[in-house]
Amino acid sequence: DVYSLAVIAYRMLAGKLPFEGNSDVQLKAHIGEAPKDLATVRRDLPPDASALVMQALAKDPDLRPKSAGAFAAMLSANCRVRSRN
């Protein structure tokens, strides 16, 4: 599932889940809220990579990448992180 993969990517890149709190809070957020934009959490990420993860977290499945493989390939091609030095 592309959405689940995007949650994992968000956590790996942001260092935290897209939604935090107890199970009920997280469930409601996954259904009806947008996560904090990854570009504001990790300013050192390439804009295309941040946008791709956010696209994969879209509530509407038709707006997400068509497959987990496509998402992974697109993310790999766009996620060259600049040094934090």
C-alpha positions in Angstrom: 0.0 0.0 0.0 1.5 3.3 -1.1 0.0 5.2 1.8 1.7 2.9 4.3 5.0 3.1 2.5 4.7 6.9 2.6 4.1 6.8 6.4 7.3 4.8 6.7 9.2 7.2 4.4 7.9 10.2 6.4 9.1 8.7 9.6 12.5 7.9 8.2 13.0 11.3 6.8 11.3 13.4 9.5 12.3 11.3 12.5 8.7 11.2 13.6 5.4 9.9 12.4 3.1 12.1 10.3 0.6 12.0 13.2 1.3 11.6 16.8 -0.8 10.8 19.9 -2.8 7.8 21.1 -4.4 5.3 18.6 -7.7 7.2 18.5 -6.0 10.5 17.7 -3.8 9.0 15.1 -6.7 7.1 13.4 -8.8 10.2 13.2 -5.8 12.2 11.8 -5.1 9.6 9.2 -8.7 9.8 8.0 -9.2 13.5 8.0 -6.1 15.6 8.5 -3.1 16.5 6.4 0.3 15.8 8.1 2.7 18.7 8.6 4.5 19.4 5.3 7.7 17.4 5.2 9.4 20.3 3.6 8.9 22.4 6.8 10.2 19.5 9.0 13.3 18.7 6.9 14.3 21.8 5.0 17.4 20.0 3.7 15.4 17.6 1.6 15.1 18.2 -2.1 11.7 19.8 -2.8 10.7 17.1 -5.2 11.3 14.4 -2.6 9.3 16.2 0.0 6.5 16.8 -2.4 6.5 13.1 -3.5 6.1 11.9 0.1 3.3 14.3 0.7 1.6 13.2 -2.6 1.8 9.6 -1.4 0.1 10.6 1.8 -2.9 12.1 -0.1 -6.2 11.0 1.3 -7.5 10.3 -2.2 -5.8 7.2 -3.5 -6.1 8.4 -7.1 -3.7 11.3 -6.2 -1.0 8.9 -4.9 1.7 7.2 -7.1 0.1 4.2 -8.8 2.2 1.5 -7.0 4.6 1.0 -4.1 7.3 0.2 -6.7 6.7 3.4 -8.6 6.8 5.4 -5.4 10.0 3.8 -4.2 11.7 4.4 -7.6 10.5 8.0 -7.7 11.7 8.6 -4.1 15.1 7.0 -4.8 15.6 9.3 -7.8 14.6 12.4 -5.9 16.0 11.9 -2.4 19.6 13.0 -2.4 19.9 14.8 0.9 22.3 17.7 1.3 24.8 17.6 4.1 23.7 19.1 7.4 27.1 20.7 8.0 
